[in-house]
């Protein structure tokens, strides 16, 4: 799957989520009889229109409020019909969108998607929120790991450059130079972690990488 999209599984349904936390409403109703019609039925509901309008006014400075008021006044009438594309075109909304292509369908910001899920099934909403939170926690862990690796790389470069410029005498062999680097690295390891790199490896034979890989960001 493209990097801009991720998937979670909710009650045996695969739900697509964009990198901006827009969740596929189309995926939510797959497997339900007349599922796609449910989205338009939900959109015609007066309470839905009011909710969408409040969300847009909070998050979208370009929202067409006068057009929204007209739609809200007509919502609930038997002759009232409204598609996602019509809603977007008339109000310039950003909270719910219709996408084309391989990962096409109706997507909504997580706030709106959770509201739709509640309308479809309270049980489904609870599991959707649970799986969405799990995905966010995994992303935060990955972000933290990446930050640690980047900080380690940056500080390692600063460290080795400082050794090269200030601590390595001229005319040393490659083996002697490597010894100086290793010795100075262990001075820092002892100060930060209370042990040398070798001591850490001996204590953790089952772990890959080095002592810096398991340090926190600080």
Steps between C-alpha positions, in 0.01 A plus 500: 500500500621853428672677788219759521253231606483253786255230596339383820265204540176563686262207551649321197475810279815658358476876548726739307642807674693783333812659646281800598270277710215488252316168530318325217125498557471282190707228669281521810186403311652227282316175550186678617198472272455831312804622692591788270144631521546529876756776455260718302216416738716611794597816314133592448434487874447844656708415807786392273486829307509698824797297628694544174428873499627547855814298421572703187448833676756393762761370254440661162533879455381468138178320587198644319271563797212665306477200266514270802204679660296443187586130497422466871158658451413249226644194680241247608248583228385207287630665183838584656791321328868563568812314387852542638613672179206742517573579864867573424424706189234713669662561838872469420527250785818314592376250760353249257629430148439268205819348359549329165757239398635184655424607856190693403182542697355732761746606769433709810717656768520272803262721701234463232582136426443407866163677486406302188617177664274569797205547261580168328563301819606603854693174528686573177587850624656366820720252313589760237621746764695223676681394181561859395661577837715189471622620157586845642692342788704291256574811292620686811730213593645499149542877510684476830729226368578704188577807710737297717683362196535846344627652824744213544633546145540876544674472836719216379621720212569793736682263733722340235582835336606641838727200562653529153570872537621509859611161629671302225875567469663497159661187351279244678418175326138419407486249784624758750250758373214252542616434854485873581147524360383196698666618819345846482158354415516289813584807709163641394327164541624479856384855573155452344421134561746389768650228280711451188363381166658157556348467845158582359540242219609234751192573714263504203609226258144462365464866395596642162669834447694691763446672832380824333215316326341429838550843654215747538497830308654695790 
